[in-house]
Amino acid sequence: MVRTLAVSLSQPQQVAVQKFRAVMYGDHPHGRVFPSEETVKGFTLEQVRRFYGETYGAARARLYVVGQFDQAGVEAAIRKAYAGWVRGTEPKPVAPKPTSARAVHVVDRPGAPQSTLIIGVPTVDPSHADFIPLRVMDALLGGSFSSRITRNIREDKGYTYSPFSELSVRYRDAYWAQNADVTTTVTGPSIKEILSEVERLRTEPPSKEELTGIQNYLAGTYVLQNSSRAGIAGQLHYMDLHGLPSTYAATFVKRVYAVTPQEVSEMAKKHLQLDRAMIVIVGDRKIIDEQVKEFGPIVGGS
């Protein structure tokens, strides 16, 4: 674990995620992506056994079965196999209270040829009525290879190779983030272009043609992802975790195609509030500081 931790913390993308989560979630578990080396070395066998006993019980478990089978026979076999499993304690999730304020958080990496960027804000989770329209908006803005931000800073300007945006979700929690590794000398211009694309979508609905292409992409990938038994089990788990209705999977594609250009713009306006956008950069501070000072107060440097 110590070796894996050291390898992870040598990668700028992992360092950026660690910083982003720490600022957004503070001391909540979501804000602690990696343990310290001291924490890992301090674990005892008794602590591990106690944690296992308190956590790995039937009360917290879900079992999904996908395929062609006799339902009564499979259920009977499952009940027999797990009859002796101790129930254990009920889960007690502690909802996070993410915060986000406009600032530039810098982790200095002297001599780095690239700056790793994460720009994001807290948003709604999958249980919210806006989440599917928000997924459409994300795919159009930065979450697909044909997205606006990808075309802008990858295809048109060559600032980066593989930028992507995401809706990162957990139980009753989510955030939107744009990620990119950009050449150090264009750190500021890259941030400017990302923010300008967000603002453009907030003020101008996309064309119907552009939206249809994104809807086809989302519908197609959704069908492909759920064309295997493992994919269906994963979808059941997702629905279960977020408390989604049993009709969710069957209606997802229809709901994606129901999103309008105006609704995409409204989602950006409602959920991507640039005055709250948090900017995290892992890079060479002596080169990037002057480039990024226009985007908010600069915090950190180590």
N, C-alpha and C positions, 0 to 999 in steps of 0.2 A: 504493500500500500504506500509506503514511503517513496519507493522508486517511482510508482505510477504518479504520485502527487508531484514529484519533482519534474517528471516529463511533462505533465499537464501545465504546470506553471512556467515552463519554458516556451510555451506556445502563445503568441500574442492574442489569438482568438479566444483562448480559454481565460487569459488574464482580463480581457475586455469584458467577457460575460461575468466573471467574478466581480469586477468593479461595478458594472451596470446593476447587477442584482443587489449588491451590498448597498448601493445608494438608494435604490428604489424600495427595498424591503427592510433595510436596517437589520435589527437583531432577530427578525422572524426567520425560521428555517429556510424559507425561499431565498433569503439574503446571504446564506452561507453555502456557496457552491462547493468549496473545498475546505476540508479540515486543515488545521495546522499540523506540522510534523509532530509537535509536542502532544497534541490531542491523540493522534494515531498511536504513538508510542506509549501513551498512558492507559490505553484500554487494557482491562484484565479479562481473563477467561470467565470469571464470575459475572462480570458486567455483560459479556456477550450472551452467556447462558440466560441471565435474567431478562435481557431484552428479548431474546427469542421466545422465552416462555410467556412474556407479557404481550407480545405482538403477533406471533404466528399462531393464531387460534381460529376456530371455525367462525366466530362472530365477525371476523374481518375478511373472510374468504368469499370469493365468487368462483363458480365453476361454469364454464361454457362448453357446450357440446354442439358441434356442427357436422353435418353429413347425413347420410341415409341410415336410419336405425329405428329399432323398435323402441318407442319412447318409454313405455312402461317397463320394459326389460332393462333399459339403460338406467333409468331412475332407480330401479330396485338394486342394481349392481352398485351404483354410486352410494346409495344410502348404506348398503352393507359394508362397503369398503371404508367409509368414513364414519361409521357408527361410533367408534371409540375416540374420535378426535375431541379433545378438550375445547370447550367453547371459547374460553379466554375472555379478554376484555373487549368492550365495544370501542370502535374508533372514536376519538374525540378531536376532530380537526379544529385547528385554530386559524380562523380566517385572517389573511394578511390585510394590512392597511397600506397599500403601496402609495408612495408619494413621488411627485415629479415636479421639478421646477427648472426653468430655463437656465442652464449653466453648462460649461464645458469642463468635464472631468478628465484630467490628463494623467496618464501613467507613463512616466518617462522611460524611454528605451533608447539610450544613446546609440547613435550609429545605425538605427533601423532604416532599411531602404524603403519600407512601407509603413503606412499608418493604418492601424486597424480601427475602424469606426463602428460604433453602434449608436443610432439615433432612435429614441423611442419614447413612448408614453403608455401609462396604464390604460386599459380599455375593458370592455365587457367580456364575460366568459361565455361558453357555449350555451348556457341555459337562458341567455338573454335573447329576446326576439330579434334584435339587430344583428346577431352573430353571422347568419348566413349572408345577408347583404354585405356585412363587413368583410367576409371572406372573399366575396366577389371584388370588392374595392381593393383589398390587399393584393389579389392576383393581378389586377390591372395595373396597380401602382408599382409594385416591386416584387411580387411573389411568384412570378412566372418568367420563363426565358424571354418572352415577347413583351414583358412589362415596360412601362414608360421609363422608370429609373434605369433599368438594365440597358435599354436602347440608348439612353442619354449618356451615362458615364462609362459604359462599356463599348458599345458599337460606335457611337458618334465621336466620343472624346478620348477613348482609350485610357481612362484613368485607372481602370480596374479590370480584372478578368471575370470574376464570378460574384457580383453583388446579389443580394437577395433580401427580401423582406419576409417577415413571418408574424403570425399570431401565435405567440407562445402561451399555451394554456395549462392550467392546473385546476384543481377543484375550486370552484367559485373565485377564480382569479385568472387574469390574462393581461398580456401587454402586446402592443405592436412595436416592432423594431425593424429598422433597415440596417443591414450589415454589409460591410465592404472592406476589403483590403486595397488601399489605394497607394500610388506612388507618393512618397513623402512630400515632394515638392508641389503636389497638387492637392494636399489635404484640405486647405481652405476652399478652393474652387469645387472640390467634390461635395463638401458639405453644402455649399451654396446651391449647387444643382439639385441635390436631394431635397432640400427645403423648398426650392422653387417648384419642383414637380408636385410636392404635397400641396403647396399653395394653389397651383394651377388647377389641381383636381378639386380643391375646396371651392373654387370660384366658377369653374366651367365644367359642366357635365360632359362626359365623353360622347363620341358619336355612337350611334346604334351599331354601326359596323364593327367598331373597336370592341364594344361591349359583347357583341355576339361571339366574336373570336375567343374572348376570355371565358364566356359561359360554356362554349363548346369544350374548351380545355378542362375546365373544372368538372363538367359532367363526364367527360371521357375518362379522366383520371380516377374519378370516384367509382365508376363502373369497373374499371380495371382493378383497382385496389380491393374491391369487394367480390372479385370473381373466383377467389380461392377460399378454402375452408378457414385458413389462418386469417385472411382478410376479413371474413365475416365475423369471426370470433373477436378480432380487434375492434370491429365496429360495434359489436354488442357491448364490449367492455367500455368503449367511449360513451355510448348512450347511457349505460348503467352509472358510470362515474358522475356524469353531469346531469343525471335525472331527466333525460330527454324522453319524449313520448315514444311509444312503440311504433308509431307511424313515421318516425324521423327518417329512417333509412329509405323507406318506400317513396317518400315525398321530397327527398333532398334535391334531386335533379330538377323536378318541377319548380321548386322554390328558387333554385339558382336562375332558371330561365325567366322567372317572374320579376326579377330585379330590373329596374329601369335605369336609364342613364342619370336621371335626376336623383334617384335614390343613391346611386354610387357617390355622386357629389355630396349629397347630404350626409352620408356616412363619414366621409373625409372631414366635412365641416364639423360634425358633431363629436367625432371621436379622436381626430388627429389635431389637437390644439397646439399649434406651434409655440405659443407663449409658455407652454408647459414642457416642451420637448427637451429631454435630457440627452446631452451629447457626451459620449465616452470615447476617448482616443488613447490608444496605446501606440506611442511613437516617439520620435526624437524631438524633444521639447524645444531645443535651441533653434530648430528649423520651423517648427509648426506654430509656436506661440503667436508670432506676429500674424500668421495667416488666419488664425481662428478667433482672435480677440473680438471681432465684430459680432460673433454669434452668442455672446454672453460672458459673464464673469468666468475666469479661468480658475479652476480648483485643483489642487493636488500638484503632482510632479514627481511622485516616487512610485 
